[in-house]
Amino acid sequence: MAQTTPRRHRVAVLIRPGFIPFELGIPHRIFGIARDAEHRPLYEVVTCTPGGPGLVRSDSDVLVQVEHGPEVLETADTVVVPASHTSGPDGTDPAAGAPRLEPELAAALARIRPGARLMSICTGAFVLAAAGLLDGRPATTHWLESDRFRQLYPRVDLDPDVLYTDDGDVLTSAGVASGVDLCLHVVRRDHGTAVAQDVARRTVVPPHRDGGQAQFIKRPVAVERAVARGDAPGSAAAGARGTSTAAARSWVLDRLDEPLTLSDMARHAAMSVRTFTRRFRDETGESPGQWLTRQRVEHARTLLESTSLPVEQVARRCGFGTAQSLRAHLTTALGVTPSAYRRTFRRAA
């Protein structure tokens, strides 16, 4: 009997006049190149508009011929709404300051099937909020627009400081590049770390930035000066002056199985604990402890997917010490136990 090809997850990208070409490309690139162990595409990505097929002008001199109308939304498993810089024909584009949708856009959103996953990039969150889809839910948007968003949609639990939010079937991201982080997060959630890392390698982007990381990370003046001089943070010269924690982070990543302390990291960076902690947060948006735990969880995910090591050994190699500790941290981070994660995401050899 011939084998049937598994149905691909359909992602519909809903664009409007004034869309940002880069944001349109993000879901097509990230979801479009995701492959399973047999190199079969895992997603089908299509573009649609509320007004039906035709030419759509971007916020620049780029025009895109869109082949699908809002009917695509009825069959989409995931709907992505990027930002738009142009208001609708009646001036009611939510991202332009009006708390309601133009009728054509509202009608299109009404065609989204129940159970579909909703995602926004940048100020695309204004569209979801205007449709009432974010009421009572956590969300984010570009930090420059957060005050206006909060005024227009007070019923949304807005967090203006994070890269993205994940509330199960509704996910939002901050400005532009954080859309890459969100799409990679979704690939990781759907298919595991190995698939997401493969996509990240192909697109030459960081494989994972945690959603809770700050949108706008302040860099110390000393680091900016080092970069301006061509003396990159983490280099020998920069490290000698103690201007960056990059070298210490690299040192930690090679020793995740060891019982590292904050004092150990600060000592390696030749800083006091207080200075190290402050600069670490400035550079990463996280405390050293939060960052270290996240790195250990990520390493555990990779080992659970790519090896047959017993959970106890995985725990030791990640620095959690015991299977019980690993189970607690993985459950907190992902909501699943190590065994359940391995069953779900273990790739065929």
Disulfide bonds with the S-S distance in Angstrom:
none
